[in-house]
Amino acid sequence: MNVRIALAQVSAQQDKQKNLQKAVKFMKEASSKGAKLICFPEMSFDIFFPQYRAERKYFELAEKIPGKTVRKFQKEAKELNIITVFNMYEEDKKGEYYDCSPVINFDGKISGKSRMMHIAELPNYNEKFYYWQGNTGFPVYNGGGFCFGIAICYDRHYPEQLRALTLNGADLILVPTATSLPEFKTIWEVEMQAAAVTNQVYIAVVNKVGKDDNMTFFGGSFVVNPRGEVIARASYDDDELLLVDIDLNVIKETRNILPFLRDRRPEIYSILCEK
């Protein structure tokens, strides 16, 4: 079975309405070209405010789920019949703040949400001030013939999370990110190639692109198959809609040849939870 997915590699301006208009344009194009799912990068329609250290005014960017932005994409997803995954700054009912990716189904209903579990504190990534640690676990969503999970940005560096999503049934792991550090560029593809091989799943990474005050996001969104092959890659410079056909049969074929998951020994891995 083949499934067409779309990765919307986008830049973000100060004007959120223009960012949203561009997103809808990409959704329409993806739908018209047969994509069942579209995924946007981290902080899809806002500037990347964690580059600024401890400025409380950015808490005002947070929205509830559902809120104005989510409702807009519920409407668009239903009209276009496309699963839509984007990323936003969420304020929950308790007044806690999360880096969150809501999932909107074909019918416009909210399938669920995944929060970033691992919070970075790096140059230009002052995230521990703005984000609570995620608490949604590792949900997997039904895409209609396939299942997918989400690992947001920094989460991709933790093999435990990618394995948990795989064990929960993901055929595809989406990685919405906002990556700019040159240190990350050196491992950009190879890290996810290794993860795709060890978990025998598809991994789709969608990055922001372009200048954002102190930061320049380098784009380069890509998809890796369960054999570790990069099967599609976006530019490093521009907004781009990357359309990719993934063959779900490759997952079964790869696992039959190299049964890594079958030969796991969970009973000897307790040290992973003790250290």
Secondary structure as the mmCIF struct_conf table of DSSP 4:
data_model
#
loop_
_struct_conf.conf_type_id
_struct_conf.id
_struct_conf.beg_label_comp_id
_struct_conf.beg_label_asym_id
_struct_conf.beg_label_seq_id
_struct_conf.end_label_comp_id
_struct_conf.end_label_asym_id
_struct_conf.end_label_seq_id
STRN STRN1 ASN A 2 GLN A 9
BEND BEND1 GLN A 14 GLN A 14
HELX_RH_AL_P HELX_RH_AL_P1 LYS A 16 SER A 32
TURN_TY1_P TURN_TY1_P1 LYS A 33 GLY A 34
BEND BEND2 LYS A 36 LYS A 36
STRN STRN2 LEU A 37 CYS A 39
TURN_TY1_P TURN_TY1_P2 GLU A 42 PHE A 45
BEND BEND3 ASP A 46 ASP A 46
HELX_RH_3T_P HELX_RH_3T_P1 PHE A 49 GLN A 51
BEND BEND4 TYR A 52 ALA A 54
HELX_RH_3T_P HELX_RH_3T_P2 ARG A 56 LEU A 61
STRN STRN3 GLU A 63 GLU A 63
BEND BEND5 ILE A 65 GLY A 67
HELX_RH_AL_P HELX_RH_AL_P2 LYS A 68 LEU A 80
TURN_TY1_P TURN_TY1_P3 ASN A 81 ASN A 81
STRN STRN4 ILE A 83 VAL A 85
STRN STRN5 MET A 88 GLU A 91
TURN_TY1_P TURN_TY1_P4 LYS A 93 LYS A 94
BEND BEND6 GLY A 95 GLY A 95
STRN STRN6 TYR A 97 ILE A 104
TURN_TY1_P TURN_TY1_P5 PHE A 106 ASP A 107
BEND BEND7 GLY A 108 GLY A 108
STRN STRN7 ILE A 110 ARG A 115
BEND BEND8 HIS A 118 HIS A 118
STRN STRN8 GLU A 121 LEU A 122
TURN_TY1_P TURN_TY1_P6 PRO A 123 ASN A 124
STRN STRN9 TYR A 125 ASN A 126
HELX_RH_AL_P HELX_RH_AL_P3 GLU A 127 TYR A 130
HELX_LH_PP_P HELX_LH_PP_P1 TRP A 132 GLY A 134
BEND BEND9 THR A 136 THR A 136
STRN STRN10 VAL A 140 ASN A 142
BEND BEND10 GLY A 144 PHE A 146
STRN STRN11 CYS A 147 ILE A 150
HELX_RH_3T_P HELX_RH_3T_P3 CYS A 153 HIS A 157
HELX_RH_AL_P HELX_RH_AL_P4 PRO A 159 LEU A 167
TURN_TY1_P TURN_TY1_P7 ASN A 168 GLY A 169
BEND BEND11 ASP A 171 ASP A 171
STRN STRN12 LEU A 172 THR A 177
HELX_RH_AL_P HELX_RH_AL_P5 PRO A 182 LYS A 185
TURN_TY1_P TURN_TY1_P8 THR A 186 GLU A 189
HELX_RH_AL_P HELX_RH_AL_P6 VAL A 190 ASN A 199
TURN_TY1_P TURN_TY1_P9 GLN A 200 GLN A 200
BEND BEND12 VAL A 201 VAL A 201
STRN STRN13 TYR A 202 ASN A 207
STRN STRN14 VAL A 209 ASP A 212
TURN_TY1_P TURN_TY1_P10 ASP A 213 ASN A 214
STRN STRN15 MET A 215 PHE A 218
STRN STRN16 PHE A 222 VAL A 224
TURN_TY1_P TURN_TY1_P11 PRO A 226 ARG A 227
BEND BEND13 GLY A 228 GLY A 228
STRN STRN17 VAL A 230 ARG A 233
BEND BEND14 TYR A 236 ASP A 238
STRN STRN18 GLU A 240 ASP A 247
TURN_TY1_P TURN_TY1_P12 LEU A 248 LEU A 248
HELX_RH_AL_P HELX_RH_AL_P7 ASN A 249 ILE A 257
BEND BEND15 LEU A 258 LEU A 258
TURN_TY1_P TURN_TY1_P13 PHE A 260 ASP A 263
HELX_RH_3T_P HELX_RH_3T_P4 PRO A 266 ILE A 268
TURN_TY1_P TURN_TY1_P14 SER A 270 SER A 270
HELX_RH_AL_P HELX_RH_AL_P8 ILE A 271 GLU A 274
#
